[in-house]
Amino acid sequence: MRQNPLIKVFLAIYLVIFFSYLLGPLVIMGITAFNSPSFPKAAPWECLTFEWFSVLANDHRIMTGIRNSFIVGIGTVILSVIIGLAGALVLTQIWPKLRATYYTIVIAPILIPGVVLGISTLVFWGRMNAFLGLSDESFLQNGIFLTIIGQTTFISSYCMLVFVARLQRFDQGLTEAALDLGATHVQAFRKVMLPFLYPAMGSAAVLAFLASFENYNTTTFTFGKYPTLTIELAQKVRYGINPSISALAVIIVTITILGALFYEMRKRREAMAIANGAPASAVSGGGFKLPKMLAGNPAAIILALVLIGGIGTVLFAQAYNPQACKVEVREEKRKATDKRIQELQEKAKQRSLQEKLKGPDIFNQPAQSPVPPAQAPSNPGSGTFGDVFNPGNLDEGDAKKTPDKGSSLNPGSGTFGGVFNPKNLNESSGKGTSQ
Amino acid sequence: MKGTFFKEFFNRNGPLLGTYLLLAVAFWIIILIVLPQLSMLDYSFRFNLPPSAQGGEKDVYTMSNYQHFFNGSEGNPERLSIFGYQTDIPFNKVDIAVFFKTILAAIFVTAFDLALCYPLAYFLGQSASGPSGRVLLLLLIIPYWVNEILRAFAFRIIFGATGVINTVLVGVGILDTPIDFIRENVALYAGLGYAYLLLMIFPIYNAIESLDRNQIEAARDLGSPWWRIHWRIVIPFAKPGIVSGCTMVFMLTAGALAAPQILGGPSSLWFTQIIYQWFNTGGNWPRGAAYAVVLLFICIVFVLAMMRLFKVKMGEIGK
């Protein structure tokens, strides 16, 4: 294929734009997890810190949410895989005239808005409960039950699609051969069909679990007294946040990348072995031989690097203490504040001097301590107004910090001017990494 | 006819397996899909009664919930005007405006995703094979496994008043004051487009991947310019994938709740948020159900109309 160099350039630009849209948000969120301001911010960088991970671990609502999510996820996986498998098998056998209708019905839950599914589940089981004369506390009104039911409705469709894709490659003759050789239907299903479907079952289960884990629209109507992780996250994001959520995202992304790399590595290894003439059964067994495995397998190399990096980070986090850096930043902020107080006082003094020149000034108060003029030009670099106009000063994250620092000298004016000075940035991050 | 079908079905699968298949599918279709939807439909025609009065003589059918969507609450001063003619019909301007804004925004987001994804899907399907293609696919999938809430949250970090973009722009000196991206809904559209990007790419990618490369080569050898190759060969071939991706993105965007809640400006509402309010703070479930029915109905009609327009069958969706 001949390729115009111009097209190549455009393609490269397009790919860069696309993937920065795709991955940029995650990278930036990842950065905020290690930055010390208590409102998630990637810039300006203050101090490297790992405290948000421990904040996360101590957040019992998040931890309960994770537990509920796991319970719901496991329930949904079991139900959806069973139903999805049956749905796919029926699709292959159903009377051809009914096929299109059947397919439309079972595919519809994917297209129905999740909100609608949640509402219909809630309404239907509420009425079912009333119809059966059960109390409000009954099993049918339990948040976990409703969430599993609501999610299963559409996750089964996902699972079914996975099974349908796999079944398209199934040779029906195999089952028939087994039946001819005297196997019962159950035996033929268990020994021929099921083993063929195992990989699809694995994919469907993973897909179902992830879809369940991250579902919000349906769950938000059905969770009752058992908020899942997604619900807790949504509440946190809407009513005040700190970077511990970013820390959670970092953990999730890391696990995803590890899982994907591991999967890719296994696939590569199998492909390589099969290409070299080894039987497929010999490959699927364990038996790690590191050096050989790493050779020519980029996924494995990256995986190893990521693992080493991860362990290194954890060890570093044990030894690292951001306290010094934080004190440093606080000190910088205090200095900047003092500086601005002085400047303001200087201006006030000049104004009063001018007024004196105009005439007798009765408002001049002796209590106002004059600042020696020599001190004023001590910091020529910064403007008279310091960083008053920096929008970051009004930031709520920093506002939260005010009480715990000793600079109660003048709580009204921007206490934290100097942080945005690029000079401070270098210093603090330099200190941070040097430890 | 039906009887023979069941007979054949059990002959093929045996009693145990046949029962499992039928029970599981019946449970799914009847208990999980059809009855809840019918129940919601029925519920949307009821008055909002306390539990004690439900099933009593006051529990009759009513159109009041749908009337509220079109006409607003009683004493609503807004009147419908058609092409400048003022009528006497009360008109729920707020809810209907939100509804159309939601639909229009969903169409816009869908078009944006399609424009962004088509070139990549084509590139992945036709040019990128081997390890580099697999790495790209992997990169595509990773963001999708991250929680929807967290993805929306990432956009808040980027677009917030003290977010990355504003900090950089102000810091470099391009801007004097930060732009309120959240109020302008820029963050919302970016986040919504982002959320379902993958559902657009994969159907198109799957379709284009199966296109025989020789067709493109032949067209090129015969002197066709690149845009005509796409217009006459690739797009018609990938049409089921394109429609499938557009349908999913449109339905999911119109029905999105998390992104509007997190990224929506203070003055903007998404239609799902109104439904959510009726269920939670509003405390009027039948009305919420009626609004949900309206959303579902209009979305389905819209999608079916589009499929009719582009001559694509339902069976081709989801493949």
Interface residues (C-beta under 8 A of the other chain):
Chain A: M1 L11 Y14 L15 F18 F19 Y21 L22 L23 G24 P25 L26 I28 M29 T32 F39 P40 K41 A42 A43 P44 I82 I83 L85 A86 G87 L89 V90 Q93 W95 A100 Y103 T104 I105 V106 I107 A108 P109 I110 L111 I112 P113 G114 V115 V116 L117 I119 S120 T121 V123 F124 W125 R127 A130 I149 T152 T153 S156 S157 L161 T184 H185 V186 F189 L210 F213 E214 Y216 N217 T220 F221 L229 T230 L233 A234 V237 R238 I241 I245 S246 L248 A249 I252 V253 T256 I257 A260 E264 P298 N390 P391 G392 D395 G397 F420
Chain B: F5 F9 R12 N13 G14 P15 L16 L17 G18 Y20 L21 L22 L23 A24 V25 F27 W28 I29 L32 I33 V34 L35 P36 Q37 S39 M40 Y43 P51 Q54 G55 L116 P119 L120 F123 S127 P131 R134 L138 L139 L140 I141 I142 P143 W145 V146 N147 E148 I149 L150 R151 A152 F153 A154 F155 R156 I157 I158 A161 T162 G163 V164 N166 T167 V168 V170 G171 T177 P178 Y194 L197 T247 M248 M251 L252 A254 G255 A256 L257 A258 Q261 I262 T272 I275 Y276 F279 W285 G288 A289 A292 V293 L295 L296 C299 I300 V303 K313 M314 G315 I317 G318
